[in-house]
């Protein structure tokens, strides 16, 4: 009897009663229970997160920055309630803590009282980070905690981006403020440069004027010194003359009666003395003339210097609308000093002018003294004859000499004061000249520095950015989130169920094949008893379960597509591939049962577990321990999962063709091994008659 006929006879057994028919229906629907129910429960969990109760605690008290109220907690709370990301319950902190502990809430999100103040502190001196507090309880559900971390990382990123945008916006506003201030500073530097230029010109004029004033004050001091020296000589000479005439008068008056013999005997001495008096009076007259001549000239020069400084001070500091106080201060002091010097010179000249009548009288008396002394010297040899006249003239000479000595003393004292004032004036003007020279040099450096400062500020203002509101918003947004994840999903699965379908579908088909060989014998007993060929026996046991598997594939995929909405990129290819899958699984399960008997059923479960754990159906196999990575390439489900992913969600067909080859190889190999087991079964042994284990 051929294998198809044997397979048909095996299936006909399920039509002989209600219970076999029910068993066949259960066999057909069993993969549907595994595949459809599992996928239905996992179909779109992220789309139903709004059913997960989560506690939301907003303890944020807000903050005020630059007069603006900030309530970051209220803003985040409003956005979370609008987002429907979870089933939010706004409660107190104690209620949230108790609810998470009791399982009423899966987790809680808390915004502390200083949340806004910490966010607002970022531009300040002591910036702090705001902390969103998440409390989970893995005893409630571990996966929810993992999902919450993903959701809350987005919340944290959004809050951080918003705070960063505020911070960077203030930075860009500060840039604009700095730019404006720098422009004003550059304009001020330009004005400073112009002012320093004017000050430089004024200091140069001041230095030149003080140089002329120093020359005039030096000349004045020198002239007054000469006058003082001449007055000293005049005083000394006048006193000597007065002493001589007094001595002469005393002698003449004391010895008038007996003087004639004396005069007769001393006529020559008297003549010489008279000649000395005549020469001394002539010298005094000459020095007095020098004093009178020099005093007006010195006063005139001092007044001219004072007038020049007064005019310069008026031009630079009074009439100028933008006087430079650094120049005006020294210039005013120079003006006052020159005025004092002029006053001293004028006082000296006034003294001489005020005593002009006395000086003229003194000069006249000196001339008279000179004339009389000359006459006396000329007439000395005849004094004895002119004794009477001589005595009278000597007394007159003595009186004139005393008057001259007194006048010379007064003149000497006045010129001493004038000399001191002229020396002080010359010293002060010298200091002012040196200070003006230093000021001129400093202002020269200041002018260069102010020019460089103005240029640097203009360059700096050009380099400092000045953004408008639109530019600030654009740059603040870019800096707050400088890197964005531009994700692109190739052949994206629309939901969680679609992503897990390549894993649960082969699982359900394996279970279908496993249960199928619980109801159908892996090897037809009639064929074994009839001594049929081993290959015919193997095929006769494989075809019924494979045929049932094809029906299971049709029922399962119909429900997944039309009921759950599974969309397949290559629907026909998926069905064809699953036909190979169910045929392969039937061949493997058949061999395990045929070869190992009752123990084979346990091995079927073991092989299923090994395939589920090493196929990479949930997490990449690389994340599993090394043992599962080692067995991954040697089990068919590894290739089935990869092939179904390409057929359902799209992509290259390389893994599909590779999976087909692997499935064909496993199918043929399992059938060959079943044939070997069938050949062995045709020989009865004691172990077959009395098996150690029976299920």
Secondary structure, DSSP 8 states (H G I E B T S, - for coil): --HHHHHHHHHHGGGSSHHHHHHHHHHHHHHHHHHHHHHHHHTTGGGGGGGSEEEEEE----EEETTEEE-HHHHHHHHHHHHTSSEEEE--HHHHHHHHHHTSSSEEEEE-TTHHHHHHGGGSSS-----EEEEE-TTT-HHHHHHHHHHHHHHHHHHHHHHHHHHHHHHHHHHHHHHHHHHHHHHHHHHHHHHHHHHHHHHHHHHHHHHHHHHHHHHHHHHHHHHHHHHHHHHHHHHHHHHHHHHHHHHHHHTSTTHHHHHHHTHHHHHHHHHHHHHHHHHHHHHHHHHHHHHHHHHHHHHHHHHHHHHHHIIIIIS-TT--HHHHHHHHHHHHHHHHHHHHHHHHHHHHHHTHHHHHHHHHHHHHHHHHHHHHHHHGGGTTTSHHHHHHHHHHHHHHHHHHHHHHHHHHHHHHHHHHHHHHHHHHHHHHHHHHHHHHHHHHHHHHHHHHHHHHHHHHHHHS----HHHHHHHHHHHHT--------TT--SSHHHHHHHHHHHHHHHHHHHHHHHHS-SS-HHHHHHT--HHHHHHHHHHHHHHHHHHHHHHHHHHIIIII----TTHHHHHHHHHHHHHHHHHHHHHHHHHHTHHHHHHHHHHHHHHHHHS-SSS-GGGS-HHHHHHHTTSHHHHHHHHHHHHHH---SHHHHHHHHHHHHHHHHHHHHHHHHHHHHTS--HHHHT-S---
